[in-house]
Each structure stands twice: as structure tokens, then as C-alpha cells.
């Protein structure tokens, strides 16, 4: 029997489950067979399975999280009983402490039989350096060659289900130095208790950036630690992530609301499947013409304010051979905008280069600091993409140095606009462009359309002997940036995305996008908008969150497939690290929430602010979004920004315009917010660290002024039920092809009551289900990503499920599969 087997003993609460799952994922990724009761429990008496599994596992990890030992005074407590069973069978016992575990308090209150845990110098598992610490844990404390011999099924068979577990021997423990282990990086002693090895682990601590790969590490060296080791270069574990649809079980129950069915749906769309017709009608699509996504229906560029002036200025720069510098942003929209601008301008003969701020050094947009860097390149013209509308000082500095500026942006403008030569933004007050939801990449794409038209009118292509570029070749980039920025998919944006996806599916796309799909294990021939949203976009964003977005831009600009794949692989590794950091930060945020609710039984604020000293500033936006989904209220997550300031990332819920809320706070409290900007649902801001408490109160008060308590009702909208005959490949394919689906044009989802025939955890964090249709009992496969059944009622046999009808294509076969978005076991 393998000695790489682990039993994870934990308290079954939010903190315990999160910590246990993180370790399970990390150890499984490194080749260990882990038993975690909420994942591995089979049908039958669960007490018997626990009694069987503890002695069968070589290593017993006792996970010390807040309240892990709180109930161990009770002899029937299962954390205590699992521990005592491991002692009796001589397992390799390793207590592993999570950061928020209060050692002094728990030592004073735990049961006598558990006191041995505290004989050791037990230290903190660093969330910041999670993967490094897990590698250290394996190397020093649970390597296969140091494991005791696992029990066999025959050895365990003698333990009767009702037999009480005797406590360990009360004879004095023999404490001996552990001469076989180095003290470097860990403090520990070894204690022998009735044949069992008890090890207290001190794992390395460090700031959260200690686990972040910098740009230097991408070429083999770390600026903090010197040459990268082979271990550091290995792909890191993907901890449970909720970039995909997060499942909410009974602990966060939602109200399922069915969209009203239009009576004339089949008349409006007579050639479509009735279910798809119903879906379109519920989204207020007025006619079949509105789902014609041909480029002929794309809104013309002429009504976009400032675009003719931008085209004239840029045409002059192209003809004169002037140096054009594009200043990008560090998210996926900014990266795709930059790639579109570089490819488009160079295709028209411009001398174009780009510069993208590092979020940790220069902050967002055309700041004076980034203008100073830009001056080194001696540009004649600066073009901002996906930024600039709020950068008054940066624009002024550029113009003071004789540089002409063209601002292309889609963010909401403030009361005062920058004094640029040209402003192009569909959200300017006097703008008449029909789509106010263009992403930054859409704005620069339109500017390039106008520039090409201007150059053609001036005879530039004929005079220069240059072929007029086909701007359609950039639509794959436009589609990616539009979807990844989560802008509403209005009529115009759906055309842009649909045409871009069409190019990707036929292989006529950038080498970088092909490579990113490949490392994401997505089939480009079947690519849909969700592949861009949940696979390609996060990998591109990882560069801007952790290091430097120039890595992502270079991937999108690469023409050679080999180079593109090399860069995509680096982005994939960064995304794994991003997931690790996000998982740790999310767990910390949930602990903060628990602490808030425990103080005087107070309710959470309507406007919630969270801050932790070690949080990574590149990840706070994701954490804010996750916690917003968890508590369903506006959330701002803060991280340190230098010695004196905090940088915040805000996410809102329908009914509260988050940028306007920040503006109102700034008006009521002058100088409280140093800077801010954003949209209705997402925004960023900077405040002084000393003002956090004041801002927290001001934010909650402002939210309460505008958001009534009933707005916190978490409704989940569906398209009703499906008939049994509708669970077929024809409809699943029709729904898949009926997109692009996305923000403000949601993918069709349905709800119904089903029998739970079978369930098991796959991939460490996903629940694979087989459910029975209500009338016939016909089995259908389903999967619920990033969820578990650990808080389901015992013996649950039925469930109400919200799901999407999808196609599972595997090894040449295609089958209907339900993607579960929400489940209520009964």
C-alpha cells in the first residue's frame, strides 16, 4: 500500500473546510492520495468509514483552525475521536496550524486528551507562501520514506462499529531532539506517544508577495531570492477558484425567480427552437434581425464624438512618420486594446510602440509618473487605450512637453475633463454613439476604423504602396477584451464578439489567442464567449495582477506559434499562482466576516469594507467580487499602497452605482478619497490608511441612503423549466450557438426538481452528479463547479437545481450535460 496517503482531520465549519480543501488540492497535485470526509464519503455509515480510513492512511494531518478544538471536551466529538484513533494506530500525526488559530486560548480550553498538541512549537501556515510551505511540509514531515506502515483492510476489520475509542496512554511522553532534521526554515520537536510520531510544524512565513512571480522570475531569476530553483519553476497547485460559476448551497440560499414568458415568442422567431425563441423573447430581443450578427449591422463610427479629430491627428502623424506611443492598462481590456492599437497602427504604416504601467509602481492610467517614463521614448503623440479620462495631471504634463495626446477610454468621466488634444469616449455627455457599453478595446477599434477611412480618402495606401489593412483580423482581440471586461453585451457588442468568435473557431485568429486556448485546454473550434471569460481572460489578467502586463501584450502580439505558446505557458503558471493567492485571501476575508458577525451579534454593514495587511493589491478586485457574491452587498477590498495609503477595489450589486456612490462620499467628505474612478458595478479608489475607519462608516452610510434593505434579496433568474423531451443534444447545441452570452445578456438557465441518483467529488473541488428526470427517472449527467455537499442534510435524495443545458464533448463523443449553477438539496 502506498505511503503517500493522508487523512485530513478538520472542524467542519467554513474556516476548517476552506483550509482542508486548500491542503487537499495542494497535496493531491503533488501525488498524495488524500481522504477528506466531505469529498470521499461513500454511501453507508460514515462513522465506519472514518474508523476504516484513519488507520489505512500513513499520515494524519490535524488542521488547527479557529474553533477546531472547541468541542473536544466532548468525548464523542469527531475531531477528538479521529485524533485519538490516529494515536492508537501509530499514524504519523502532523498538527498544521492556520494563521487565525489562537494558540493560547485553545490551549486553555481544550480537552486533556488533546493537550499533547500544544507540547510543540506549532507555528503558522503562511497563506502568502502557501505552495512553498506545502513543499516544505512534504519534504520534512510527510515524505514517503518516513511514513509508518499503513494498516490493511484486514487489520482494520477488527474494530467494531460501536467500539469506543480509548484515549492514548497517560504515561509520560518521551521528548527527544529530532537530530535527523535541519532547523532551517522550521522549528519543531518530536514526541513519541504510544508509538505515534507527533510533529508540530513551523512553516515559513513571509509577505504575500513572497509567493508572487515577478517578471524577472519569468526569465529564470527572482529579484528577491536569486536564481529560481526547479521547484519554484514547477506549475503551482490550482486551489479552489470561483472564477467559474460559484455554487451556493443552503448556507447562502437564493430566491429563484422565473423570467416572464412572452406569449408571442414563437411568432417573433418562427424558425428557431421554441425554447430558444422563449429565451430571446425574455431578453427583450424585438425581432430576428436583432440576432443577425453580421458586420453590416455594426454601428458606424461617425457618431462617436471626437473620432474624426482623432483620425485627422493620427493620419497626420502616420504620413509624417512621427513616433506614436500607446499607453495601455494592466487588465485584459487594456492588453487587448494595446495589441489592437499596435497591430492596427503598424498595419497602416505608423511608427507605433507601447508602454503599459506596472500597477505596483505607477498606478492606473496616464499618471505623471508614467509620462516621465514615456518621455524617454521621445514620442510625438500619446494615445491612451482603456484609460486617460481621469488623468488630468498626466495629460497636462504631456502637453507641457509638447506631446499631443489622444484619449480613448470608456470609463465614466468626472466633472472635469483632461485638457487633451482629442477625447474619444462614448460616455461623454454630448456623445451620440448608440452603444454606451463599448469596452476600451472597442473604442480604439472604432478609432482605427476612422483612421483607415481617413487615410484611404487621402490616398495614403495608394501613395505608399501599402495594402489597406483588413480590420476584421483584429476582431478576435476585440471579442476577448469585450468579454473579459464584463461590459454589457448590447446589440453592437454582441456583433463584435460574435464576429471575433467566428474567426477563432475557423482558426483565423492571433497566435497568442490560439496558445492561450491551448494551455486552457479549450477547443478553439468550439469556442464560445465563456471560454474567453473563464479561461483566456483570467490567464491574460494574471500578468497584470502579479507582474507586468507587457507579458500578456507580447503574447497577443506574437506571430510565431512557438513564441506565443511559450508566453502563454508563462501566463498559465502565473494564473495558477493567482489562484493560490486568491484562495488564501478569500479565506482570510471569510474569517473577517465571521469576526464581524460575532461582535455583539451585529449584522454586517450594507456597504462592506475589508482590509488585511498582507493582501496583494493585484488580487483585491477578485476578492471583492467573490465576497460580494457571498454576502450579496457592495464590497470594497483594500490592500496597502505604499507606507501611508490603501488602494481599494469596489464591486457592487444591481441597484447601486458604485462610482456615483464614491463621488457622493467625496462630496460629503472632502479629502477623504484621494482618487477614484470606475463604472456602475466596479470602481477603484485610494485613501489614507489612517482614514479607513472613517471611510468604512461613510461608505456604509452612503450605501444605506441609496440601497433599501429589500435590494439585498439575492434573486436568481431562470428561463423556467424544460420538458423531458428537451433534454437532448439538438437543443443543447442550439442554446450554445445562440450566443454570444454574457453580461446583461445571460446564458439561458433553467430550474427544476430532480432525484439525486449519485454524486462524487472530482478534480478536488467539483461535484459530479447523476440526476433523475422527475417524470421518468431517466438519468442525466451534471456537474457543479467549485462546490461540495458537506453541508447538505443527511440522506438528501432530491434537489431543486438551477442549471444550463450544455454539451460534454469528450474523446469524440458528445453527450448532454447539465452545468449546475445553484442547488438546494431536499
N, C-alpha and C positions, 0 to 999 in steps of 0.2 A: 504494500500500500504506500502511496506517495507520502513523503514527509512535508510536502508543500501544501498542507491543509490547515485551515484556520477556522476557528469558531469565534464569531463576533458577538460578545455579550454586551448589551446596551439597554438603557432605560427607554421604553417605548413612548417617548414624547417627542416633540418637534426637534429639540436640540439633539437628543440621542439618535433619532432616526437619521437626521442630516449628517451627523458625524460618522455614523456607522456606514451610511451609503457612500460617503466620500472615500472612506478607507476600503470598503469592499471594491469599489471601482478601481482604485489605485492598485490594490493587491491583485485583483483579477487580471488587470492589464499586465502585471509583471509575472504572470504564470501561476498564481496561487488559487487553489480551489477553496472558496470561502462559503461558509454557512452563515447566512443572515436570516433569522427566523421569518421575517416578514416577506422574504423573497423565496426561500427554499422549502417552505412548509407544504407538505403534501396532504392529501385527504387523510382523515383518521384523527386519532387522539394526538394533539400537538405535544402534550406532556411526554408521551412515549418517544416522540421524535427528538425532543430536547435531550432526554436521557440517553438516547442512542447516539446522537451526533457529538456530544461533548467528548466522550472517550474516543470516538473514532477520529477526532481531529488532533493533529500533532500540537498545534499552537492554540492557546486560549487568550484572546485579547479582551481585557476588561476595560471598557471605554468609560472614562470618567468625564461626564458632562454634568452641568448643573442638575441637581436633584437625582443623579444616578444612584446614589446610595441612600436616598431619603427614606425609603420604605424598607430598608434592610433589617430594621428591628423586628420585622415580622418574619417568623421562620418560614412562612410559605411564600415570601417574596421571591420571584424567579431570578432576579439579578443575583441575589444571595445564593439561591439554590444552584444556579449554574456555576457560580464561583466555587462553592463547596464541592460540587461534583468534579470539577476540574482538578481541585486539590487532591481529592481521593484517588483519582485515576492517574495522577502524576503527569498532568499535561504541562507544557511549557507556558507558564502564566505570565503575561506581559500587560500590566496596567498602563494604559495610554491616556494621558490627561489632556482634555480640550481646554483652551485658554480661559474660558469663563468659569471653570470649576473652582470653587472656593475651598482650598485645602483645609484651612484652619477650622472653618465652620463644619465641614463634613467630617473631619476627624473627631470633633467634639460630639457629634450626634449619631455616628454610625454604630452598627451593632458590634458586639465584642468579636464576633467571628470574622468581621471584615477589617479589624484594626491592623492586621498584618500588612494591608495595602499601604499603610502610612509609615511603615518602618523604613521606607526607601526614599531616596531623594527623587521624588517624582516631579518632573518638570512639564512645561507646556509644549504641546504640539503647535508649531508655528504655522498659522494659516498662510502667512506670507510666503513661506518656503516649503509649501506642502509636499511637492514631489521630491525635493531634495531630502526632506525629513523621512519620507516613506522609504526611499532608497537606503537611508541610514538605518532605519528600523529593520529592514530586511537583512542588511549586511551584518549588523551587530547582534540582533536579538532574536530573529526568527529564520536564520539560514537553515537550509535543509539538513546540513551535517550536524547541527546542534539540536535537532529535534528529538524528543523521546520517541520510542517506537509506538506508532498508533495502535490502538486496540483493534481487534477484529470484530466482525458481527457476532461470532461465537462467544467472544469474551464478554460482550455487552449483553448477550441474551439472558444472562443470569440475573440481571437487575429487574425485579418485578415492577410493573407499573405503579403499584401502590406503596412500594417500599420507601420509607422515609430516608432522606439523605442525611447521614451522620455528619456532624461538623468535623473539621480537621482536628487532629490530635492537639491537646493542650500542652504538650511538653514544650519546653523552651526551644525556640528556634536557634539553629546554629548559623551565625553570621560570619562569613568568610570573605576576605578580599577576592575580587574577581581578577586574578592575575592574567587571565587569558585575553583580556580586552583592554584596548587603549582607552585612556580617558579623554582623548582628543575629540571634541565635539559632543561629548555626552558624559553626564555624571550618573553613576549607578553603583549599586552593590548587589550582591546575590545572596539570597536567603534560602536555606533548604528547609522545607516544611513537609514532613512525612513523605519524602521522596519527590516533592514537586519543586521545580525551579521557579521562583518568583522574581521577576525582573522589573524594576522601576526604570523608566526610560526618560532621559533628558534629551529632548530633540533640539537641534539648533534653532536659535531664534534670529530674527532679523527684520528689517523693514520690509514692507510688502514689495518694494521694488527689487529686493534681492532675488525674487523669482521671475523677474522680467527680462526677457532677452532684448538687448539693445541692438542697434544697427551694427555695432562692432562685432557682436556675437554672431551675426549672420554671416560674417566672413571669417569666423573661427576664433575670435578673441573677445573676451569680456572686459570692459573697461574697469570693472570693479574687482574681478577675481583673476585676471590674467588669462592665459590660454584656456580655451574651453576643453573640458575633458570629454571622453567618449560618452560618459553618462549624461552630461549636460546636452549633448547633441542629439540624444535619442528623443523621439516624439514623446510628449508627456501624455499622461492619462486624461481622457475626457471625463470630467466629473459630471454629475447630473446637471444638464443645462436645460433651461426653459426658453431657448430661442424659438423652439417649436411650440406648438400649441400646448399650453400647460393644463393639466387635468386638475380640476378642483373636485375633491370628494366631499363627504358630509361636513367636514370641518369648515368649509367655505361654500355653503350651499348657495346656488344661484336660482333665480326665478326664470323659468323657461317661458318665453313669450313667442307665440307663433305670429309671423307676419300675416297681415290680412291678404286673403286670396282675391285676386282680381277676377271678376266674372267674365271679362272679355279677353282673357289671356290667349286662348286658342284662336280667337278671331284675329288678334294682333299678329300672332306668329303661327300661321296655319301650317307651315312646312316643318315645324320643329316638334320634337317630342313634347307631349303635354306637360311633363314635369319641368322641362327646361323653359317652356313658354310661361309657366306659372312663376318660375324663378325670376325671369326677366321682368314680368309684369310687377312683381313685388318690389323690384328695384326701380320702378317707375321709368322703365325704358319705353318710350312712346310708340316706337314702330320698328319694323325690321331694318329700316335704313340706319337706325342708330347702332346696330350691331354689325354694320358694314365698316370694317376697319382698314379699308384701302387708303393709301396716301392721298388720293384725290380729295378726301374729305378732311384732310388736315387743315386747321385754321391757318389762313395766310399770315405772313409776318408783318404786313404793313400797319396793322393797328397796334402793334406793340410800341409803346411810347419810347422815343429816343433811338429806335433801331435804325432809322435812316441816317441819323447823325453819326451813330457808331459805325455804320457801314462806310460812310464817307471818310471818316477819320482813319479807319483801318485800311481802306483802299489806298489812301494816300501813303500810308506807311509801307504797304506792300510794294507799291510802284517805286517808292524812293529807296527801298532796301533798308529801311530803318529797323532797329532792333526792338522787337516786341517781347515783353516778359509777362507771362501769365502767373498770377498769384492765386494758388488754389487753397483748398480747405482740407482738413485731415480726416474727413469721413468718406464713405463710398460715393456720395453725390459729388463731393469735391474732387475725388480722384478721377471719376469718370468725366466730370466737367473739364478737368485739366487735360485728360487724354484726348477728349473730343476737340478741345481748342488747339492743342499741339498738332494733332493729325490734320485737322481741317485747315489751319493756317499754313502749315508746311505744304499741304497739298495744293495750295493756291500760290505758292512761291514766296511765302513770308519767311523772314528770319525770326523764328519763334523759339523761345525757350521757356522753362517754367521754374517756379520756386514755390515750395509748399512749407508753411510754418510747422515747426515741431511744437506740439501743443504744450510741452513741458518747459520750453524756453521762451517762446514768443507769444503764446496765447492765440486767440482766434482772429483771423482776418488781417486786413491791411493795417497793422499797428505801426507806430513809428519805428519800433524795433525791427520789424521785418522790412520796412522801407530802407533802413540803414543797410541791411544785408543786400537788398535789391540794388542799391546804388553801386555796389561792387561790380555788378554786371553791366553797368552803364546803359540802361535801357532808354529808348526814346519814348516808348509807350508802355504803360502798365495796364493790363486787363485783369480785373478780378473775376473769378468764377466762384459762384456759390458763397460769396461773402462781399463785404465792402460797404453795404448800405448804412452801416452804423459806425464806420471808421472815419470820423471827421478829422481827427488829428493826423492819421496816416495819409489821407488824401491831401491835406494841406501841406504836409512835409514833402510829398512827392512833387506837388506843383511848385513849391518853393525852390526845388532843384531843377525846374524846367522840364519835368516829365509830364506828358499828357496822360490822363487817366480815364479809362472806360470802366465803369462799374456795371457788372452783370450779376444780378442777385435775384433771389425770390423771397428772401426773408422780409418780414413786415418792417416798413420804415418807421423811424421815430419822428418826433415833431420837427427836428432839424435834420436836413439832408446834407451829405458831404458836398463840398464845392468841386465836384469832378467835372471834367470836360463833357462827359456823357453819362447819363444814368439809364440803364435798361432794367426794368423790374415791373412785372405785370401787376404788382400790388401797390404801385404808386397811385396817388389819389386820382389823377386825371387819366389814368391808363384805360384804354377801351378794348384791350385784348380779351377775348371771350373766356379764356381759361386762366383763372387766378391761382390754379394749383400746379402750375409748371414747377418742376424741380429746377435746381441750379443748372443741371445738365441740359434740361430742355431750353432754358433761356439762352445759353451760349450756342446751342444748336440752331436756334432761330437767328441769332446774330450772324452766324456763319452762312445761313441761307441768304440773308440780306446782303452780306458781303459778296458772296459769289454772284448774286444778281447784279450788284453794282459793278463788279469787275468785268462781268460779261458785257454790260452796257457800254463800258469804257473801252472795250476791245482788248482788255489785258491778256486774255488767254490766247487770242489770235496773234497779238503783237509779240508775246513772249514765247510762242511756240509750245505753250503748256496746255495739256489736255484739261478741260473743265472737269473738276473732281465730282464724283458721284457721292453726294452727301448721304445717300441711303446706306453706304458702307459703315457709317457711324451709328446707325440706329441700334445695334446690339449694345453699344455703350450707353446710349440714351435710355434704353429699356432697363438696363441694370441699375443705373443711377436713380431712375424714377421709382422703381420698385423698392430699392434699398433705402431710399429716403422716406418711405412710407407717406408720400403725398397722396391726396385723394385721386383715385383713378376716375377722373371725369371723362367725358366723351373724347376730348383731344388727347389726354394722356393714355387712354386705352388704345388709341390708334398708334401712338408712338411705341408703346410696349408690345402690342401685337405684331407690328412690323419687325421690331427687333427680335422677338422670339422666333418669328418665321425665318429670319436669317440664321439664327443659331441652330434651329432644327435642320436646316439644309446644309449646315457646315460652312456657311459663308459669313464667318464672324472672326473677331480678333483671336490671335493665337492665345492671348492671355485668358480670355473667357473660356476657350476650349480647355486650357490647362486647369483652370480653377474648377470647372465642372468635373474634370477627370479626378483631381485629388479629392473632390467631394463625393466621388462615386455616383455621379448623376449622369444619366444617359442624355447626351445633347439632342439626339433625335426625338426625344420625348419631353424636352424641356418645357416647363411651364413657369408662370410667374413665381410660384412658391419656391422653385429651385433657386431663383435669383435671390429671393428674400431670405431663405433659411440656410442656404449652402454657400453660394458665391459671395453674397453681400457680407456676411459675418467674417469670412476669411479676408476679404479686402479691408474691412473696417479694423481688423486686428492690428494691422500695421500702424494705423493712426492712433489706436488706443494705447499701444505698448511701446512703439519705437518711433518710426518716421514713415509717413505715408508715401514718401518717394519710392519705397519698395513696391507698394501697390501700383503706383503710377507706371513705374518701369515695367511691371508685369503686363499692364494694359497696352504699353507702347511697344512691347517686344514683337518682332516679326518672325523670328526663328522659333519653331515649336520647342526645340530643346531648351533654349534660354527661357522661354515662357514657363515651361514646366518646372525648371529649376527654381524660378522665383515663386511660382505657385506653391511648390512644396515648402518653401520657407514661410509663406503666408499660412499654410495649413498648420505648421508647427506653432507659429505664433497664436493661431486661433485656439489650439489645444491649451496653451498657456493662459490665454484669456479666459477660457472656460474654467480652468483651475482657480484663478484669482477671483473670478466672478462667483464661483460656488462658495469660496471661503467668505467673501464679503457679504453674500446673501445670507449665509448662516449667521454671521455677526449681526446683520440687520434684523433678522428674526429674533435674535436674543434681545436686542434693544427694544423691539416691540413688546416682547414678553415682560421686560422690566417696566415699561411704561404702563402696561395694563395691571401690573401687580401693585403699583404705588397707590395706596388708598382706594383701590378698586376703581381708579379713574378710567374714563373712556378715552380712546385715542382722540387726538385733535382732528378736526375736519381737514385742516391743512397740516400735513405731517412733514417735519424736518428731521433728518437723521444724519449723524456725523460720527465718524470714528477716525482716530488719529492716523491709523495705518492704511486707510483706504487709498486705493490707486485712483488718481484723478481721471485716468482714461476709461475707467470702468463704471464710474458713478452713474452715468446715464442709463446703463443696462440695469444696475441695481435699483435705481429709482423706478424704472419701468416694471421690474419684477414685483417690487413691494407694492407699487400702485395696483397691480393686478391682484395681489394677495389681500390687501385691505380695502380696495376699491375706494380710493380717495386720492386727491392730489398729493404728490410726494416730491420732496426735494432732498437729494442726497448730496452731502458736502464732503470734500476732501481738502487737504492742506494745499495752499498755493503760496509757496514761499514761507517766510517766517511769520508773517503777520496777517495773511489773508486766507480766506476759504473760497474755493471755487465750487459752485453748486450746479447741479443738473436737475431740471424740473420736468415732471411728467404729470399730465392732467387726465381727467375723465370728462366725458361729454357733459356739457353744461357749464364748464368753467374755462374761460380763455386765459391761459396761464401767463402769456406775455402781458396782456392787459392788467392782470392781477398784480404782476410785478411793477408795472407802470403806476398803478394806483398806490402801491406801497411806497414807491419812490416819491410820489407827490405828497403823501401824508407824512412821510418821514425823510425829509431831505438829508442827503449824505449817508443814509443807511445802506443803500445799494451803490457800490462803486461803479458797476456797469452791468448791463443786461441786454438781452435780445432773444428773438425766437419767434415761435408760431403760437397758434391756439392751443396745441396739445403738448408742445415741448419747448423748453427755453433753457438758457444758461445765464448765470449771474456770478458776480464776485462781491463778497462782503468782507469786512474785517473780522478776524477771529473773535475779537473781544465783543463783537455785536451779535454773536449767534443767538444768545438768549432773547435779546430784543427783537431780532428778526423773526425768530420762531413764533413769538407771540403776535407780531404784526402780521405774519403770513396766515396764521390760524384765524385771526380776527377778520382779515380781508376775505378769506375763503368763506367764512360764515356770513359775511354781508351778501355774497353773491350766490352761494350754493345752498339751497334748502336741504334739510336732512333727507327728504324723500329722494333727492338726486343720488344718494348713496346706495339706492337699491340696485343691486347688480343683476341687470336683466341680460339674459342670453337669448338672442333672437334666432328662430329657426324658420325653415320653409315648410313646416308641418310634417306630416307622416308620409311614408311611402307604402304603397300596396305591395303585397308579397311578389307579385309579378314584376315589380320594378327593380328588384334586386338582381340585375343582370348586367352583363358587360356592355351591351348596347347603350344603356342609359349612363353607365359609369363613364364610358368614353365620351359620350355627348356632353356630359357635365364638365369633364376635364377640358374638352376642346372649346367649351362655351365661354371661356375667359377672354382676356386676362382678368383674373380675380385679384382683389387686393383691397387696400384702404378705401372705404366708402363705396366699394362695390364687392361686398363679401362673397366668398366662395359659398355655394349652396350647402346648407347643413339641414339635417332632418332630426326628428326625435321620435322615440317610441319605447315601449316596454318589451324587454326581451328576457328569455331564460338564460341563465349563466351556466353553460354546459361544462366549460373547462377554462382554467386560467393558469398562467405561469409567467414568471419574470424572465425576460430575455434582454441581453445586452446590459444587464446590471441595473437598468432603471426604467425599462419599458414593460408594460403589461400586455402580454399576448393572450387574447381571448378567443373562445369559440362560443358564439351565442346562438340561441334558437329563435327562429321567427315565431311570432306569437300564435298564429293560427295552425301552422303545420309542424312546427318544431324543426324545420329544415335548418341545418347548421350553416352558419356564415362566419368566416374568419374576421377578426377585428384586432386592432392594436391601439393601445393608449400610450402615447409617448410621455416619458418623464412622469410617471405616476406609480403608485403602488396600492396594494389592497390592505395595508397594515392597519387602517382604522375602519375597515368595513365591519359591519355587525357579524357575529359568528353565524355560520350557516347560511350566508346570503345566497339565495338561489335565483333571484330576479333583480333586474336593474332597469332604471329609466336611463336611456342613453341619448346623448346628442352626438351626431356623427356626420361624417362626409362619406359619400359613396365614391370609392376610388378603385383603381386597377393595380393589383400587385403583379408586376412583371418580373419573373424570376426564371433564369435558365431557359428562356424561350417559351415559357408558359405564362398565360395571363389569366388571373382569377379576380373575382370581385372581392374587395376587402373594405371593411369599414374603418375609417380613421376616427377614433373616438376623441371628441373634444371635451366631453363632460359626462360623468357617470354618477348616478345615485343608486347605490345598491339597496335592495329591499330585503 
